[in-house]
Amino acid sequence: MNDIKDNAIKIKSYKFALDIVNLNKKLIDKREYVLSRQLLKAGTSIGANVEEALAASSRKDFAHKMSIASREARESSYWLRLLKDSNYLEENEAYPLLERVDELIRILTAIVKTSGKNM
Protein backbone atom coordinates (compact mmCIF):
# COMPACT_ATOMS: atom_id res chain seq x y z
CA MET A 1 0.00 0.00 0.00
CA ASN A 2 2.97 2.38 0.38
CA ASP A 3 4.05 3.79 -2.96
CA ILE A 4 5.30 7.12 -4.27
CA LYS A 5 1.78 8.58 -4.26
CA ASP A 6 1.38 7.73 -0.58
CA ASN A 7 4.70 9.37 0.27
CA ALA A 8 3.78 12.48 -1.70
CA ILE A 9 0.46 12.79 0.08
CA LYS A 10 2.16 12.21 3.42
CA ILE A 11 4.64 15.03 2.78
CA LYS A 12 2.08 17.43 1.27
CA SER A 13 -0.48 16.89 4.04
CA TYR A 14 2.18 17.40 6.73
CA LYS A 15 3.43 20.65 5.17
CA PHE A 16 -0.17 21.84 4.81
CA ALA A 17 -0.78 21.08 8.51
CA LEU A 18 2.29 23.12 9.49
CA ASP A 19 1.01 26.07 7.47
CA ILE A 20 -2.40 25.76 9.10
CA VAL A 21 -0.82 25.74 12.57
CA ASN A 22 1.10 28.92 11.71
CA LEU A 23 -2.00 30.54 10.21
CA ASN A 24 -3.93 29.66 13.37
CA LYS A 25 -1.38 31.63 15.42
CA LYS A 26 -1.91 34.68 13.20
CA LEU A 27 -5.68 34.39 13.41
CA ILE A 28 -5.53 34.18 17.20
CA ASP A 29 -3.45 37.37 17.17
CA LYS A 30 -6.37 38.94 15.24
CA ARG A 31 -8.66 37.66 18.03
CA GLU A 32 -10.43 35.17 15.78
CA TYR A 33 -10.90 31.98 17.77
CA VAL A 34 -13.89 30.02 16.47
CA LEU A 35 -13.28 29.67 12.74
CA SER A 36 -9.52 29.33 13.23
CA ARG A 37 -10.07 26.45 15.65
CA GLN A 38 -12.31 24.67 13.14
CA LEU A 39 -9.68 25.13 10.43
CA LEU A 40 -6.92 23.94 12.78
CA LYS A 41 -8.81 20.74 13.56
CA ALA A 42 -9.69 19.94 9.96
CA GLY A 43 -6.37 21.04 8.45
CA THR A 44 -4.22 18.98 10.80
CA SER A 45 -6.57 16.00 10.65
CA ILE A 46 -5.79 15.44 6.96
CA GLY A 47 -2.20 14.38 7.67
CA ALA A 48 -3.15 12.45 10.80
CA ASN A 49 -5.59 10.32 8.79
CA VAL A 50 -3.02 9.83 6.01
CA GLU A 51 -0.56 8.55 8.63
CA GLU A 52 -3.19 6.17 9.99
CA ALA A 53 -4.00 4.98 6.47
CA LEU A 54 -0.35 4.19 5.79
CA ALA A 55 -0.38 1.92 8.84
CA ALA A 56 -3.73 0.34 7.93
CA SER A 57 -4.31 -3.31 8.67
CA SER A 58 -6.27 -3.91 5.46
CA ARG A 59 -7.05 -2.35 2.09
CA LYS A 60 -10.53 -1.53 3.35
CA ASP A 61 -9.11 0.28 6.40
CA PHE A 62 -6.62 2.12 4.13
CA ALA A 63 -9.41 3.33 1.82
CA HIS A 64 -11.56 4.34 4.79
CA LYS A 65 -8.82 6.45 6.43
CA MET A 66 -7.94 8.09 3.11
CA SER A 67 -11.61 8.92 2.54
CA ILE A 68 -11.70 10.58 5.97
CA ALA A 69 -8.59 12.58 5.02
CA SER A 70 -10.36 13.64 1.81
CA ARG A 71 -13.41 14.84 3.75
CA GLU A 72 -11.19 16.78 6.16
CA ALA A 73 -9.47 18.43 3.19
CA ARG A 74 -12.85 19.50 1.83
CA GLU A 75 -13.79 20.87 5.24
CA SER A 76 -10.49 22.78 5.38
CA SER A 77 -11.31 24.34 2.03
CA TYR A 78 -14.66 25.45 3.40
CA TRP A 79 -13.12 27.13 6.48
CA LEU A 80 -10.45 28.84 4.38
CA ARG A 81 -13.08 30.24 2.01
CA LEU A 82 -15.18 31.39 4.95
CA LEU A 83 -12.20 33.10 6.60
CA LYS A 84 -11.36 34.81 3.30
CA ASP A 85 -14.91 35.92 2.59
CA SER A 86 -15.37 37.21 6.13
CA ASN A 87 -12.18 39.29 5.75
CA TYR A 88 -10.09 37.50 8.36
CA LEU A 89 -7.76 36.41 5.55
CA GLU A 90 -6.56 38.49 2.66
CA GLU A 91 -6.86 37.01 -0.83
CA ASN A 92 -3.06 36.65 -1.03
CA GLU A 93 -3.04 34.69 2.26
CA ALA A 94 -5.95 32.42 1.37
CA TYR A 95 -5.28 31.69 -2.29
CA PRO A 96 -2.04 29.65 -1.90
CA LEU A 97 -3.62 27.55 0.86
CA LEU A 98 -6.79 27.04 -1.18
CA GLU A 99 -4.69 25.88 -4.14
CA ARG A 100 -2.79 23.44 -1.96
CA VAL A 101 -5.88 22.02 -0.29
CA ASP A 102 -7.50 21.59 -3.72
CA GLU A 103 -4.42 19.62 -4.77
CA LEU A 104 -4.74 17.47 -1.63
CA ILE A 105 -8.40 16.85 -2.44
CA ARG A 106 -7.54 15.74 -6.00
CA ILE A 107 -4.77 13.40 -4.81
CA LEU A 108 -6.86 11.91 -2.01
CA THR A 109 -9.84 11.43 -4.31
CA ALA A 110 -7.62 9.55 -6.78
CA ILE A 111 -6.18 7.39 -3.99
CA VAL A 112 -9.66 6.54 -2.68
CA LYS A 113 -10.95 5.70 -6.15
CA THR A 114 -7.93 3.53 -6.93
CA SER A 115 -8.19 1.80 -3.57
CA GLY A 116 -11.86 1.05 -4.17
CA LYS A 117 -11.10 -0.52 -7.54
CA ASN A 118 -8.34 -2.70 -6.03
CA MET A 119 -10.56 -4.18 -3.32
Secondary structure, DSSP 8 states (H G I E B T S, - for coil): ---HHHHHHHHHHHHHHHHHHHHHHHHHHTT--HHHHHHHHHHHHHHHHHHHHHT-SSHHHHHHHHHHHHHHHHHHHHHHHHHHHTTSS-HHHHHHHHHHHHHHHHHHHHHHHHHHHH-
